[in-house]
Amino acid sequence: MATTNTDDLKAKISDLSGDAMKRLADAPGGDRLVGALNATRERLDELQKKIRGIDELNARLTALEKKVDKLAKASQPKSAGKLNP
């Protein structure tokens, strides 16, 4: 029963938002506003994809830093102590 009320509410909101977008497009300068909103949405989608890529790169960088630290520690010469002449 609750899902049908939720579905009805979602349908009403969707219809109202569609009507509002049509009214905006019909208003003077509204087509430019709608175009700007659509362009903003596309840019936000691209930005979100790039941010996900940055998170992956950060994880790879952290793994590489650990490997470099491990290799640096392994290649350091061990001191035999002080030699007295």
ABEGO torsion letter per residue (X at the ends): XAAAAAAAAAAAAAAAAAAAAAAAAABBGAAAAAAAAAAAAAAAAAAAAAAAAAAAAAAAAAAAAAAAAAAAAAABBBBAEBBBX
